[in-house]
Amino acid sequence: MKAMVLCAGLGTRLRPLTNRWPKPAMPFLGGPLFRYSLATLRRAGLTRVGINTHHLPDVMEAVARAEAGDVAVSHEAGEIQGTGGGIRGLREFLRDDDFVVLNGDVLFSVDLAPVIAAHKASGAAATMLLLPMPEGEKYNAVEVN
């Protein structure tokens, strides 16, 4: 199984810090934020990783390679492509099997192994893992049936 870490965001809310680093490359507790996504994937046994880049692509790619070694990279030129476009950009890399996608600009400590096992057992086309947000926070709703 392979994984993708979404790293193409503009980081507008963290300017001027993101004038120098893409959010996943931002230093955080001694290393780039990307390191924490990578650690989550490695704990689940996922070592083949791809990223998408857009804002400061050379910086993001260099950080990803320093942290993960061999990384598949898709650069989004022009307009940023969003989550679906990011995945589409790595479709050849991700093609052969199920895959995991993480946002590269958040800290989300989760044990992915049981999530992956539940996904495979379900036969679902996709599984989305969500975190309940504190009351009053302003995030887009995810509605489920």
Buried (B, 14 or more C-beta within 10 A) or exposed (E): BBBBBBBBBBBEEBEEEBEEBBBBBBEBEEBBBBBBBBEBBBEBEBBBBBBBBBBBBEBBBEBBEBBBEEBBBBBBEEEBBEEEBBBBBBEEBBEEEBBBBBBBBEEEEEEBEEBBEEBEEEEEEEEEEEEEEEEEEEEEEEEEE
